[in-house]
Amino acid sequence: MANITLKNIKKTYEGGVTVIEDLNLEIKDKEFVVLVGPSGCGKSTTLRMIAGLESISDGEMYIGERLVNKVPPKDRDIAMVFQTYALYPHMTVYKNMAFGLLQRKVDKKIIDEKVMHAAKILDLEKYLKRKPKALSGGQRQRVALGRAMVRNPEIFLLDEPLSNLDAKLRTEMRAQISKLHQELGTTFVYVTHDQTEAMTMADRICVMKDGVIQQYDTPEVLYDKPANLFVASFIGSPEMNLFTAKVQIENGKHYILLDDMKMELPEGLVEDERLAPYNGKEVVLGIRPEDMYLENVMKESYPDAVMHVKAELVENTGSEANIYFNHETRKANGGMSIAKINSRDHIHLGDNVDLVIDKNRIHLFDGETTKSILN
C-alpha cells in the first residue's frame, strides 16, 4: 500500500527560518494528488521531504505503515521526476532509461523488457537510439518519465515537470501523465504553481500558502466551494471577481447590496444562522467570470441581479470573449473585473453592457477572516 501520511510535519532551516509549521496530509494509495500554490508556499519542500531529499525537523512521515523519517531516498520505493530532465547527453534514450537498472546489475533481459514496455507506453520506441540533443522538450520529459517507470516504484513524485515546455507541449504532456497514472495504478504526487494543471490532472488538490494547507479536496469542490478568499482567487481562470458588498436581512429574506443593486439570495443558498451575524455588515461577494451572462432569459429570471458596466477591454479567445470592466467596489484581487461570454455576442470596446449574475453560483466571504460564509 503506497499511501502517504504526514503528521504534524515541521521544516525549519538553519538560522531558525520555519517554512512549514504543522502540516498534516493524507494521500491515498493509487491517488493522484497535486500540491499547488504560489512560489515559496512550501509545496516543493513538502515533496522533497516525502522523497527524503529534505530532512524533517519535527513530526512523522509514513509510507504505508512504515515510518520513513530516517529512511534514505533509495529505500523509499519512490521515483522522482524533476523540472529539469537531468538526462545524460552522451547516452542514448535506451541507456538513459536503463541506467538505474544497470547500476543495480539487473539482468539485461529484464532491463530490456522494462525499457521496451515503458517506451511503448510513452511512444518512445522509434527514439531509443537517439541522444537527448536530438529530441524535443516533450520527448525529453517522456524519457525522464520512462527512466522513473522502469523502476516500478510505488510512488511517483513530480516537481513542476512541465514548466520548461511551451503551452502546446504542456497540454500534450498533461494528457500523457494522466494516462500514465491510469495505466500504472500507482500513487502520484505532483507539484505545480499552475492551477490549470492541478484542475485537469488531480484526484485531489492540496492548495498551500505560506507553508499552510488552505484547502484539500477534489477539483470540483475547490472550484464550487472554496474555503476562503485565497483559494477562491487562486483556483479558476480567469480568477474570481471580488466585490465589497453589504448584507441585508428583512422579512426573513436575505439580500446583497452592491451599489444600486439589491439582489435577493435564492432560498436554500445560505442558512439564516450563517448569514444573520453579518446583517448590515460588509462582506466580500465573489462571482466567477463564467457566471455572468448577457442573455435576456437570464435578465427575466434574475432582474435584481444585473450589473450595468462599460466594456473597457474585450479579449476574444475564439469561442469565448473576456469583457474587462472597472468597478469602484472591486476588492482583494485588484485590477479590472472580468466576464466570460460567448464571442458571438459581439461586444466591442466602449459598449455599455448589462451583465446578469447567476445568483445560485455566487460566493460570500468574511472580509476579516477571509473564510467562506456559504460553505
Residue frames relative to the residue before (quaternion, step in Angstrom):
aa qw qx qy qz dx dy dz
M 1.0000 0.0000 0.0000 0.0000 0.00 0.00 0.00
A 0.1572 -0.8233 0.5422 0.0588 3.58 -0.58 1.16
N 0.2417 0.7374 -0.5865 0.2323 3.56 0.78 1.00
I 0.2443 -0.7681 0.5816 0.1103 3.56 -1.15 0.70
T 0.0519 -0.8061 0.5895 -0.0066 3.58 -0.82 1.00
L 0.0883 -0.7691 0.6323 0.0293 3.55 -0.86 1.05
K 0.0547 -0.8162 0.5749 -0.0183 3.57 -0.64 1.15
N 0.8517 -0.1352 0.0562 0.5031 3.56 -0.68 1.19
I 0.1845 0.8211 -0.5155 0.1612 3.55 0.98 0.90
K 0.0438 -0.7796 0.6247 -0.0071 3.52 -1.00 0.95
K 0.0569 -0.7883 0.6121 0.0268 3.55 -1.07 0.79
T 0.0385 0.7832 -0.6147 0.0855 3.52 -0.64 1.23
Y 0.2858 -0.7626 0.5595 0.1540 3.56 -0.86 0.99
E 0.6934 -0.4405 0.3540 0.4469 3.54 -1.31 0.20
G 0.7235 0.3635 -0.3073 0.4999 3.55 -0.94 0.91
G 0.5487 -0.6744 0.3626 0.3356 3.55 1.31 0.11
V 0.4456 0.6822 -0.4679 0.3422 3.60 1.22 0.33
T 0.1454 -0.7971 0.5841 0.0485 3.58 -0.55 1.20
V 0.1626 -0.8064 0.5648 0.0659 3.57 -0.67 1.13
I 0.7636 0.1278 -0.0986 0.6252 3.59 1.23 -0.46
E 0.2669 -0.8240 0.4879 0.1082 3.56 -0.54 1.20
D 0.7921 -0.1427 0.1660 0.5698 3.60 0.75 -1.04
L 0.0704 0.8442 -0.5199 0.1102 3.54 0.31 1.31
N 0.0149 -0.7767 0.6292 -0.0239 3.55 -0.88 1.04
L 0.1342 0.7990 -0.5603 0.1723 3.54 -0.63 1.18
E 0.1026 -0.7782 0.6184 0.0389 3.56 -0.98 0.91
I 0.0654 -0.7820 0.6198 -0.0018 3.59 -0.70 1.14
K 0.3528 -0.7779 0.4868 0.1830 3.56 -0.59 1.17
D 0.6435 -0.5125 0.4139 0.3898 3.53 -1.30 0.44
K 0.8494 0.1270 -0.1444 0.4914 3.59 -0.98 1.00
E 0.4859 0.6702 -0.4284 0.3624 3.59 1.26 0.19
F 0.2874 -0.7055 0.6166 0.1986 3.56 -1.25 0.57
V 0.0091 0.8117 -0.5798 0.0704 3.56 -0.31 1.31
V 0.1631 -0.7790 0.6002 0.0793 3.56 -0.95 0.92
L 0.2230 -0.7261 0.6374 0.1295 3.55 -0.98 0.96
V 0.0386 0.8240 -0.5589 0.0851 3.56 -0.54 1.15
G 0.3224 0.7245 -0.5652 0.2275 3.53 -1.16 0.63
P 0.6533 -0.5156 0.3691 0.4137 3.60 -1.25 0.20
S 0.6888 -0.4535 0.3561 0.4394 3.56 -1.29 0.25
G 0.8044 0.2774 -0.2157 0.4790 3.56 -0.99 0.90
C 0.4989 0.6825 -0.4231 0.3260 3.61 1.23 0.11
G 0.5918 -0.6061 0.3552 0.3952 3.61 1.25 -0.21
K 0.4358 0.7303 -0.4475 0.2764 3.59 1.25 0.01
S 0.6869 0.4579 -0.2921 0.4829 3.61 0.90 -0.86
T 0.6046 0.5442 -0.3512 0.4635 3.59 1.07 -0.67
T 0.6352 0.5224 -0.3216 0.4692 3.58 1.00 -0.83
L 0.6570 0.5096 -0.3083 0.4622 3.58 0.92 -0.92
R 0.6832 0.4893 -0.2898 0.4580 3.57 0.92 -0.90
M 0.6086 0.5208 -0.3569 0.4806 3.60 1.14 -0.49
I 0.6152 0.5226 -0.3436 0.4800 3.59 1.06 -0.71
A 0.6853 0.4895 -0.2761 0.4632 3.56 1.02 -0.85
G 0.4625 -0.6684 0.4574 0.3607 3.58 1.16 -0.56
L 0.4948 0.6629 -0.4189 0.3745 3.57 1.29 0.19
E 0.7219 0.2493 -0.1885 0.6174 3.56 1.33 -0.25
S 0.4298 -0.6905 0.5154 0.2698 3.57 -0.96 0.82
I 0.4002 -0.6833 0.5577 0.2488 3.57 -1.26 0.49
S 0.3806 -0.7447 0.5033 0.2175 3.57 -0.73 1.06
D 0.7816 -0.1125 0.0985 0.6056 3.57 1.06 -0.75
G 0.6469 0.5057 -0.3904 0.4163 3.57 -1.22 0.48
E 0.4011 -0.7077 0.5344 0.2294 3.55 -1.34 -0.05
M 0.1058 -0.7764 0.6195 0.0483 3.52 -1.09 0.83
Y 0.0901 -0.8001 0.5929 0.0087 3.53 -0.86 1.06
I 0.1042 -0.7084 0.6896 0.1082 3.53 -1.24 0.65
G 0.7598 0.0039 -0.0865 0.6444 3.52 -0.27 1.30
E 0.7553 -0.3140 0.2661 0.5100 3.57 -0.82 -1.02
R 0.5949 0.6192 -0.3407 0.3829 3.58 1.28 -0.14
L 0.3709 -0.6947 0.5736 0.2253 3.58 -0.90 0.97
V 0.1104 -0.8510 0.5133 0.0103 3.59 -0.57 1.16
N 0.2469 0.8089 -0.5087 0.1610 3.61 1.21 0.25
K 0.8003 0.2700 -0.1146 0.5229 3.56 0.91 -0.96
V 0.4867 0.6677 -0.4343 0.3587 3.61 1.27 0.10
P 0.4316 -0.7131 0.4827 0.2687 3.65 -0.74 0.97
P 0.6860 -0.5175 0.3173 0.4011 3.61 -1.15 0.60
K 0.6726 0.5313 -0.3102 0.4112 3.61 0.90 -0.90
D 0.7235 0.4224 -0.2387 0.4910 3.58 1.21 -0.44
R 0.5523 0.6359 -0.3827 0.3796 3.60 1.24 0.23
D 0.3612 -0.7534 0.4700 0.2848 3.62 1.31 -0.08
I 0.4629 0.6395 -0.4632 0.4027 3.52 0.88 1.08
A 0.1369 -0.7367 0.6464 0.1436 3.54 -1.34 0.24
M 0.1717 -0.8095 0.5580 0.0624 3.55 -0.86 0.95
V 0.1446 -0.7591 0.6311 0.0669 3.55 -1.03 0.92
F 0.2454 -0.8164 0.5144 0.0933 3.55 -0.61 1.20
Q 0.6898 -0.4507 0.3798 0.4205 3.52 -1.41 0.15
T 0.7144 0.3137 -0.2033 0.5915 3.57 1.04 -0.81
Y 0.5407 -0.6840 0.3846 0.3031 3.56 -0.87 0.93
A 0.1642 -0.8376 0.5055 0.1267 3.60 1.20 -0.58
L 0.3049 0.7434 -0.5300 0.2711 3.57 0.90 0.97
Y 0.4749 -0.6412 0.5141 0.3146 3.56 -1.17 0.55
P 0.3796 -0.7813 0.4437 0.2206 3.62 -0.40 1.19
H 0.6890 0.4857 -0.2880 0.4543 3.60 1.11 -0.59
M 0.6553 0.5027 -0.3087 0.4717 3.60 1.27 -0.14
T 0.5240 -0.6031 0.4931 0.3442 3.55 -1.20 0.50
V 0.6870 -0.4479 0.3658 0.4399 3.54 -1.33 0.17
Y 0.6315 0.5438 -0.3290 0.4442 3.57 0.95 -0.89
K 0.7127 0.4559 -0.2672 0.4612 3.58 0.78 -1.00
N 0.5990 0.5467 -0.3621 0.4596 3.58 1.09 -0.63
M 0.6905 0.4737 -0.2801 0.4695 3.56 0.92 -0.90
A 0.7234 0.4512 -0.2380 0.4653 3.57 1.06 -0.77
F 0.4449 0.7605 -0.4247 0.2082 3.58 1.21 -0.46
G 0.6809 0.5038 -0.3037 0.4363 3.59 0.80 -0.98
L 0.6740 0.4853 -0.2912 0.4748 3.56 1.01 -0.82
L 0.6121 0.5424 -0.3450 0.4605 3.58 1.09 -0.72
Q 0.6367 0.5366 -0.3212 0.4510 3.57 1.03 -0.84
R 0.7048 0.4439 -0.2566 0.4902 3.57 1.12 -0.68
K 0.4110 -0.7420 0.4349 0.3022 3.54 1.39 0.03
V 0.2000 0.7740 -0.5590 0.2201 3.55 0.97 0.94
D 0.6185 -0.5598 0.3991 0.3805 3.59 -1.09 0.70
K 0.5450 -0.6699 0.4025 0.3034 3.58 -0.86 1.01
K 0.6181 0.5440 -0.3485 0.4479 3.58 1.06 -0.66
I 0.6510 0.5025 -0.3055 0.4800 3.57 1.01 -0.84
I 0.6221 0.5363 -0.3370 0.4602 3.57 1.01 -0.85
D 0.6683 0.5092 -0.3066 0.4474 3.57 0.85 -0.97
E 0.6455 0.5227 -0.3177 0.4573 3.59 0.96 -0.84
K 0.6817 0.4940 -0.2870 0.4570 3.56 0.91 -0.94
V 0.6664 0.5005 -0.3004 0.4639 3.59 0.93 -0.92
M 0.6788 0.4855 -0.2996 0.4623 3.60 0.88 -0.87
H 0.6231 0.5316 -0.3353 0.4656 3.57 1.07 -0.72
A 0.6721 0.4827 -0.2910 0.4802 3.59 0.90 -0.92
A 0.6443 0.5334 -0.3181 0.4462 3.59 0.98 -0.87
K 0.6444 0.5199 -0.3206 0.4600 3.57 1.04 -0.77
I 0.6596 0.5071 -0.3060 0.4628 3.58 0.91 -0.91
L 0.7661 0.3749 -0.1806 0.4898 3.59 0.96 -0.93
D 0.4225 -0.7283 0.4449 0.3051 3.59 1.32 0.16
L 0.4301 0.6989 -0.4533 0.3479 3.57 0.91 1.01
E 0.3505 0.7882 -0.4663 0.1960 3.60 1.26 0.00
K 0.7283 0.4377 -0.2538 0.4622 3.61 0.91 -0.84
Y 0.6792 0.4816 -0.2933 0.4698 3.59 1.27 -0.08
L 0.3955 0.7798 -0.4367 0.2116 3.60 1.25 -0.11
K 0.7185 0.4318 -0.2555 0.4817 3.60 1.09 -0.60
R 0.5573 0.6080 -0.3893 0.4101 3.57 1.28 -0.10
K 0.3924 -0.6688 0.5691 0.2736 3.53 -1.34 0.30
P 0.7082 -0.5098 0.2772 0.4021 3.60 -1.12 0.58
K 0.6348 0.5558 -0.3493 0.4076 3.61 0.97 -0.76
A 0.6725 0.4869 -0.2917 0.4750 3.61 1.22 -0.44
L 0.6305 0.5397 -0.3230 0.4549 3.59 1.29 0.13
S 0.5020 -0.6076 0.5130 0.3401 3.54 -1.27 0.38
G 0.6947 -0.4648 0.3356 0.4343 3.57 -1.28 0.19
G 0.6663 0.5043 -0.3047 0.4569 3.57 0.96 -0.84
Q 0.6423 0.5137 -0.3181 0.4716 3.57 1.06 -0.76
R 0.6380 0.5186 -0.3302 0.4636 3.59 1.00 -0.75
Q 0.6539 0.5036 -0.3245 0.4620 3.55 0.99 -0.78
R 0.6246 0.5256 -0.3364 0.4695 3.57 1.09 -0.66
V 0.6077 0.5329 -0.3500 0.4736 3.59 1.09 -0.66
A 0.6427 0.5174 -0.3194 0.4662 3.59 0.98 -0.86
L 0.6399 0.5056 -0.3184 0.4832 3.58 1.05 -0.75
G 0.6496 0.5272 -0.3098 0.4518 3.57 1.00 -0.86
R 0.6210 0.5454 -0.3298 0.4562 3.55 1.04 -0.79
A 0.6640 0.4759 -0.2956 0.4953 3.56 1.09 -0.73
M 0.6386 0.5729 -0.3216 0.4007 3.58 0.99 -0.86
V 0.6667 0.5468 -0.3260 0.3877 3.58 0.84 -0.97
R 0.6206 0.5490 -0.3445 0.4413 3.58 1.19 -0.35
N 0.2848 -0.7872 0.4932 0.2363 3.59 1.30 -0.26
P 0.1458 0.8214 -0.5409 0.1073 3.62 0.78 0.93
E 0.5259 -0.6071 0.4863 0.3441 3.54 -1.26 0.36
I 0.7952 0.1934 -0.0696 0.5704 3.57 1.14 -0.67
F 0.1740 -0.7420 0.6391 0.1039 3.55 -1.04 0.89
L 0.0932 -0.7671 0.6333 0.0425 3.57 -0.91 0.96
L 0.0384 -0.8163 0.5756 -0.0296 3.58 -0.67 1.09
D 0.1387 -0.8171 0.5591 0.0229 3.57 -0.57 1.23
E 0.7925 -0.3054 0.1351 0.5103 3.57 -0.16 1.37
P 0.0953 0.8633 -0.4930 0.0508 3.61 0.80 0.92
L 0.7348 0.4371 -0.2355 0.4621 3.60 1.16 -0.44
S 0.4489 0.7432 -0.4287 0.2496 3.59 1.23 -0.13
N 0.6796 0.4818 -0.3011 0.4640 3.62 1.16 -0.41
L 0.6094 0.5708 -0.3431 0.4302 3.59 1.28 -0.05
D 0.5227 -0.6110 0.4756 0.3567 3.56 -1.21 0.46
A 0.7465 -0.4505 0.2548 0.4181 3.56 -1.30 0.37
K 0.6664 0.5052 -0.3136 0.4498 3.62 0.87 -0.91
L 0.6780 0.4865 -0.2905 0.4683 3.58 0.92 -0.92
R 0.6075 0.5535 -0.3557 0.4449 3.60 1.05 -0.73
T 0.6479 0.5163 -0.3154 0.4628 3.56 0.97 -0.88
E 0.6620 0.5062 -0.3020 0.4629 3.58 0.93 -0.91
M 0.6994 0.4765 -0.2755 0.4559 3.57 0.90 -0.95
R 0.5600 0.5737 -0.3936 0.4499 3.62 1.12 -0.53
A 0.6703 0.4908 -0.2911 0.4744 3.55 0.94 -0.93
Q 0.6346 0.5400 -0.3222 0.4493 3.58 1.02 -0.84
I 0.6934 0.4764 -0.2829 0.4608 3.57 0.85 -0.95
S 0.6347 0.5199 -0.3299 0.4669 3.59 1.01 -0.78
K 0.6510 0.5044 -0.3057 0.4779 3.57 0.99 -0.85
L 0.6296 0.5456 -0.3216 0.4500 3.56 1.04 -0.84
H 0.6382 0.5304 -0.3193 0.4576 3.57 0.98 -0.85
Q 0.6622 0.5058 -0.3048 0.4612 3.56 0.93 -0.88
E 0.6960 0.4834 -0.2806 0.4508 3.59 0.93 -0.89
L 0.7202 0.4442 -0.2586 0.4660 3.59 0.96 -0.82
G 0.2271 -0.8095 0.5136 0.1713 3.59 1.08 -0.64
T 0.4995 0.6254 -0.4445 0.4023 3.58 1.03 0.81
T 0.6134 -0.5494 0.4224 0.3788 3.56 -1.33 0.20
F 0.0977 -0.7818 0.6151 0.0304 3.57 -0.89 1.02
V 0.0289 -0.7477 0.6628 0.0263 3.56 -1.04 0.88
Y 0.0721 -0.8368 0.5377 -0.0739 3.52 -0.50 1.30
V 0.1726 -0.7890 0.5844 0.0781 3.58 -0.84 0.99
T 0.1737 0.7663 -0.6074 0.1170 3.56 -0.98 0.88
H 0.3504 -0.6827 0.5812 0.2708 3.56 -1.31 0.26
D 0.5872 0.5899 -0.3388 0.4387 3.56 1.37 -0.14
Q 0.3134 -0.7894 0.4957 0.1815 3.58 -0.33 1.22
T 0.5672 0.5795 -0.3970 0.4300 3.62 1.17 -0.41
E 0.6181 0.5233 -0.3316 0.4839 3.59 1.03 -0.78
A 0.6602 0.5206 -0.3093 0.4444 3.55 0.89 -0.95
M 0.6981 0.4936 -0.2802 0.4366 3.58 0.82 -1.00
T 0.7355 0.4468 -0.2448 0.4467 3.59 0.95 -0.83
M 0.7640 0.4094 -0.2001 0.4569 3.60 1.12 -0.52
A 0.7090 0.5485 -0.2640 0.3559 3.58 0.94 -0.90
D 0.4136 -0.6037 0.6135 0.2968 3.49 -1.38 0.45
R 0.7705 -0.0333 0.0283 0.6359 3.54 1.08 -0.86
I 0.2463 -0.7600 0.5896 0.1190 3.53 -1.18 0.70
C 0.1835 -0.7498 0.6276 0.1007 3.53 -1.04 0.90
V 0.1554 -0.7980 0.5794 0.0581 3.58 -0.39 1.25
M 0.0722 -0.8258 0.5593 -0.0115 3.56 -0.68 1.15
K 0.0199 0.7598 -0.6498 0.0112 3.51 -1.28 0.60
D 0.8517 -0.0341 -0.0122 0.5228 3.57 -0.82 1.04
G 0.7204 -0.4705 0.2459 0.4462 3.57 0.95 0.91
V 0.6542 0.4836 -0.3010 0.4976 3.58 1.29 0.12
I 0.4217 -0.6836 0.5348 0.2625 3.57 -0.99 0.85
Q 0.2699 -0.7815 0.5471 0.1304 3.57 -0.70 1.13
Q 0.7627 -0.1626 0.1218 0.6140 3.56 1.10 -0.76
Y 0.0789 -0.7841 0.6156 0.0096 3.56 -1.07 0.82
D 0.3648 0.7184 -0.5018 0.3145 3.55 -0.23 1.27
T 0.7049 -0.4246 0.3383 0.4565 3.56 -1.31 -0.14
P 0.6463 -0.5152 0.3740 0.4207 3.61 -1.17 0.39
E 0.6388 0.5466 -0.3295 0.4296 3.58 0.99 -0.82
V 0.6798 0.4795 -0.2950 0.4700 3.59 0.89 -0.90
L 0.6398 0.5268 -0.3315 0.4508 3.60 0.94 -0.83
Y 0.6849 0.4844 -0.2821 0.4655 3.54 1.01 -0.82
D 0.7647 0.3938 -0.2016 0.4685 3.57 0.83 -1.02
K 0.8111 0.1536 -0.0534 0.5619 3.58 1.09 -0.70
P 0.0187 -0.8245 0.5654 -0.0093 3.61 0.53 1.10
A 0.4853 -0.7101 0.4370 0.2632 3.55 -0.91 0.95
N 0.8080 0.0053 0.0266 0.5885 3.59 1.11 -0.61
L 0.7432 -0.4257 0.2890 0.4276 3.53 -1.35 0.09
F 0.6253 0.5504 -0.3531 0.4259 3.58 0.99 -0.76
V 0.6753 0.4764 -0.2911 0.4819 3.59 0.85 -0.96
A 0.6339 0.5488 -0.3256 0.4371 3.58 0.96 -0.88
S 0.7117 0.4471 -0.2504 0.4805 3.56 0.96 -0.88
F 0.6913 0.5036 -0.2841 0.4334 3.56 1.04 -0.81
I 0.7420 0.3631 -0.2058 0.5246 3.58 0.99 -0.82
G 0.7045 0.3936 -0.3303 0.4896 3.55 -0.74 1.11
S 0.0067 0.7958 -0.6043 0.0386 3.56 -0.97 0.88
P 0.4191 -0.2921 -0.8209 0.2554 1.54 -1.23 2.22
E 0.6286 -0.5814 0.3702 0.3601 3.53 -1.21 0.54
M 0.6782 -0.5191 0.3543 0.3809 3.52 -1.28 0.48
N 0.4043 -0.6698 0.5666 0.2585 3.56 -1.14 0.72
L 0.0939 -0.8015 0.5900 0.0253 3.57 -0.93 0.92
F 0.0291 -0.8090 0.5858 -0.0386 3.54 -0.81 1.07
T 0.4352 -0.6447 0.5526 0.2994 3.54 -1.21 0.54
A 0.0521 0.7995 -0.5922 0.0858 3.59 -0.70 1.09
K 0.3422 -0.7284 0.5520 0.2182 3.55 -1.27 0.07
V 0.3733 -0.7151 0.5514 0.2128 3.55 -1.13 0.76
Q 0.0112 0.7725 -0.6349 0.0035 3.56 -1.06 0.80
I 0.0805 -0.7818 0.6179 0.0250 3.57 -0.87 1.00
E 0.1750 0.7770 -0.5882 0.1403 3.56 -0.74 1.05
N 0.8462 0.0502 -0.0899 0.5229 3.55 -0.97 0.95
G 0.7045 -0.4919 0.2586 0.4415 3.53 1.01 0.85
K 0.6333 0.5133 -0.3360 0.4718 3.58 1.28 0.11
H 0.3340 -0.7465 0.5483 0.1750 3.55 -1.15 0.72
Y 0.0472 -0.8031 0.5939 -0.0015 3.56 -0.88 0.99
I 0.2115 -0.7178 0.6438 0.1598 3.52 -1.31 0.52
L 0.1907 -0.7862 0.5823 0.0797 3.57 -0.74 1.09
L 0.0838 0.7694 -0.6253 0.0995 3.55 -0.76 1.12
D 0.7909 -0.1620 0.0351 0.5891 3.56 -0.22 1.34
D 0.8109 -0.2212 0.1635 0.5165 3.63 -0.69 -1.03
M 0.5582 0.6047 -0.3832 0.4194 3.58 1.28 0.13
K 0.0711 -0.7646 0.6402 0.0228 3.55 -0.95 0.98
M 0.0534 -0.8511 0.5204 -0.0445 3.53 0.00 1.37
E 0.2793 -0.7547 0.5721 0.1585 3.56 -0.68 1.12
L 0.3779 -0.7310 0.5223 0.2237 3.57 -0.84 0.98
P 0.5416 -0.6294 0.4434 0.3375 3.59 -0.98 0.81
E 0.5751 -0.5833 0.4467 0.3598 3.56 -1.16 0.64
G 0.7990 0.2963 -0.2206 0.4745 3.54 -0.98 0.86
L 0.5113 0.6520 -0.4288 0.3601 3.61 1.23 -0.20
V 0.7965 -0.0037 0.0293 0.6039 3.56 1.04 -0.79
E 0.4546 -0.6752 0.5093 0.2795 3.56 -1.02 0.83
D 0.6082 -0.6038 0.3795 0.3487 3.55 -1.05 0.83
E 0.6672 0.5159 -0.3172 0.4337 3.60 0.94 -0.86
R 0.6156 0.5414 -0.3517 0.4519 3.61 1.16 -0.46
L 0.7659 0.3893 -0.1945 0.4733 3.55 0.90 -0.95
A 0.5140 0.6921 -0.4036 0.3064 3.59 1.14 -0.58
P 0.6697 0.5063 -0.3311 0.4308 3.68 0.88 -0.79
Y 0.6910 0.4793 -0.2740 0.4666 3.59 1.22 -0.38
N 0.3632 0.7524 -0.4868 0.2550 3.59 1.23 0.04
G 0.8247 0.1548 -0.1562 0.5211 3.56 -0.71 1.14
K 0.6586 0.5117 -0.3058 0.4593 3.59 1.27 -0.03
E 0.5500 -0.6072 0.4636 0.3376 3.53 -1.29 0.37
V 0.0422 -0.7522 0.6574 0.0168 3.52 -1.19 0.76
V 0.4369 -0.6436 0.5347 0.3302 3.56 -1.30 0.00
L 0.2270 -0.7708 0.5879 0.0934 3.53 -0.76 1.15
G 0.1273 -0.8046 0.5783 0.0444 3.57 -0.77 1.06
I 0.0121 0.7837 -0.6191 0.0490 3.56 -0.91 0.99
R 0.3314 -0.7375 0.5492 0.2112 3.56 -0.70 1.01
P 0.6155 -0.5913 0.3743 0.3625 3.62 -1.02 0.78
E 0.6964 0.4771 -0.2743 0.4606 3.59 1.05 -0.73
D 0.6462 0.5007 -0.3224 0.4773 3.59 1.29 -0.03
M 0.5846 0.4987 -0.3923 0.5057 3.55 1.21 0.64
Y 0.1151 -0.8409 0.5283 -0.0217 3.56 -0.77 1.08
L 0.3695 -0.7133 0.5550 0.2160 3.53 -1.35 0.41
E 0.5284 0.6936 -0.3908 0.2948 3.58 1.18 -0.56
N 0.5530 -0.6330 0.4441 0.3101 3.55 -1.07 0.85
V 0.6113 0.5647 -0.3601 0.4217 3.56 1.06 -0.73
M 0.6327 0.5137 -0.3294 0.4767 3.59 1.14 -0.61
K 0.6239 0.5314 -0.3390 0.4619 3.59 1.04 -0.73
E 0.6530 0.5082 -0.3083 0.4693 3.55 1.05 -0.78
S 0.6732 0.4925 -0.2902 0.4691 3.58 1.08 -0.75
Y 0.8112 0.1268 -0.0263 0.5702 3.57 0.98 -0.91
P 0.0264 -0.8495 0.5269 0.0097 3.63 0.54 1.11
D 0.6861 0.4756 -0.2830 0.4722 3.60 1.19 -0.47
A 0.6837 0.4695 -0.2777 0.4848 3.61 1.28 0.11
V 0.4127 0.7133 -0.4576 0.3341 3.55 1.04 0.84
M 0.1654 -0.7640 0.6178 0.0850 3.56 -0.91 0.98
H 0.2417 -0.7622 0.5867 0.1283 3.58 -0.84 1.03
V 0.0969 0.8215 -0.5469 0.1294 3.59 -0.37 1.23
K 0.3533 -0.6940 0.5812 0.2362 3.53 -1.39 0.20
A 0.4306 -0.7080 0.4997 0.2524 3.57 -0.86 0.98
E 0.1903 -0.8062 0.5554 0.0739 3.57 -0.37 1.29
L 0.7768 -0.0107 0.0302 0.6289 3.55 1.24 -0.53
V 0.1083 -0.7751 0.6193 0.0624 3.57 -1.02 0.81
E 0.1073 -0.8047 0.5839 -0.0017 3.54 -0.64 1.19
N 0.1662 -0.8078 0.5617 0.0660 3.57 -0.31 1.27
T 0.1101 -0.8202 0.5606 0.0291 3.57 -0.66 1.12
G 0.7201 -0.3636 0.2318 0.5435 3.58 1.25 0.30
S 0.8314 0.0301 0.0134 0.5548 3.56 -0.26 -1.25
E 0.7631 0.2827 -0.1526 0.5607 3.56 1.25 -0.47
A 0.1689 -0.7544 0.6215 0.1269 3.53 -1.33 0.28
N 0.2779 -0.7390 0.5905 0.1671 3.56 -1.08 0.77
I 0.1742 -0.7651 0.6137 0.0872 3.54 -0.78 1.07
Y 0.1718 -0.7778 0.5991 0.0815 3.58 -0.72 1.08
F 0.0627 0.7974 -0.5958 0.0718 3.57 -0.90 0.93
N 0.4254 -0.6854 0.5320 0.2573 3.55 -1.18 0.58
H 0.0021 -0.7778 0.6285 -0.0020 3.51 -1.19 0.61
E 0.5137 -0.6999 0.4062 0.2850 3.55 -0.71 1.11
T 0.7499 0.4008 -0.2236 0.4764 3.58 1.01 -0.73
R 0.2620 0.7604 -0.5393 0.2496 3.59 1.21 0.47
K 0.0296 0.8213 -0.5656 0.0682 3.59 -0.87 0.91
A 0.8352 0.3195 -0.2148 0.3927 3.52 -1.37 0.43
N 0.8323 0.1199 -0.1069 0.5305 3.65 0.77 -0.76
G 0.4843 -0.7562 0.3788 0.2239 3.54 1.25 0.52
G 0.7404 0.4340 -0.2875 0.4251 3.57 -1.34 -0.02
M 0.7082 -0.4419 0.3414 0.4320 3.51 -1.33 -0.35
S 0.4712 -0.6335 0.5316 0.3067 3.53 -1.28 0.43
I 0.2333 -0.7841 0.5672 0.0951 3.55 -1.22 0.55
A 0.0855 -0.7408 0.6626 0.0697 3.53 -1.19 0.74
K 0.2347 -0.7656 0.5842 0.1320 3.58 -0.89 0.95
I 0.0224 0.8216 -0.5642 0.0778 3.57 -0.51 1.21
N 0.6287 -0.4875 0.4278 0.4290 3.55 -1.34 0.00
S 0.4736 -0.6992 0.4527 0.2862 3.60 -0.77 0.99
R 0.5976 0.5831 -0.3589 0.4172 3.60 1.20 -0.44
D 0.5248 0.6167 -0.4191 0.4107 3.58 1.26 -0.02
H 0.2611 -0.8370 0.4551 0.1554 3.56 1.38 -0.19
I 0.2008 0.7548 -0.5857 0.2163 3.56 0.63 1.15
H 0.1656 -0.8070 0.5637 0.0598 3.58 -0.92 0.92
L 0.6936 -0.4640 0.3651 0.4126 3.53 -1.31 0.36
G 0.8068 0.2649 -0.2108 0.4842 3.57 -0.85 0.99
D 0.5059 0.6542 -0.4271 0.3656 3.60 1.25 -0.19
N 0.3617 -0.6747 0.5930 0.2498 3.54 -1.19 0.65
V 0.0806 -0.8329 0.5461 -0.0396 3.53 -0.67 1.14
D 0.2484 -0.7266 0.6201 0.1607 3.54 -1.14 0.77
L 0.0930 -0.8062 0.5841 0.0093 3.56 -0.50 1.22
V 0.2184 -0.7866 0.5687 0.1007 3.56 -0.77 1.07
I 0.3182 -0.7518 0.5535 0.1651 3.55 -0.84 1.05
D 0.3653 -0.6800 0.5860 0.2465 3.56 -1.00 0.85
K 0.3260 -0.8056 0.4625 0.1755 3.57 -0.15 1.30
N 0.6344 0.5447 -0.3321 0.4365 3.58 1.14 -0.53
R 0.7275 0.4298 -0.2243 0.4855 3.58 1.26 -0.32
I 0.4440 0.7027 -0.4625 0.3084 3.61 1.20 0.22
H 0.2460 -0.7330 0.6146 0.1563 3.54 -1.35 0.31
L 0.1187 -0.7783 0.6131 0.0653 3.57 -1.13 0.71
F 0.0735 -0.8073 0.5856 -0.0048 3.55 -0.94 0.96
D 0.5029 -0.6054 0.5274 0.3201 3.52 -1.21 0.63
G 0.4414 -0.7358 0.4515 0.2447 3.58 -0.67 1.09
E 0.7007 0.4573 -0.2683 0.4775 3.59 1.14 -0.59
T 0.7593 0.3466 -0.2042 0.5115 3.61 0.75 -1.00
T 0.3197 -0.7648 0.4644 0.3116 3.59 1.32 -0.55
K 0.4949 0.6717 -0.4304 0.3444 3.63 1.23 0.06
S 0.5804 -0.5895 0.4365 0.3537 3.54 -1.20 0.60
I 0.3473 -0.7280 0.5555 0.2020 3.56 -1.06 0.78
L 0.6935 0.5121 -0.2758 0.4252 3.58 1.06 -0.73
N 0.7392 0.4357 -0.2325 0.4579 3.59 1.03 -0.77
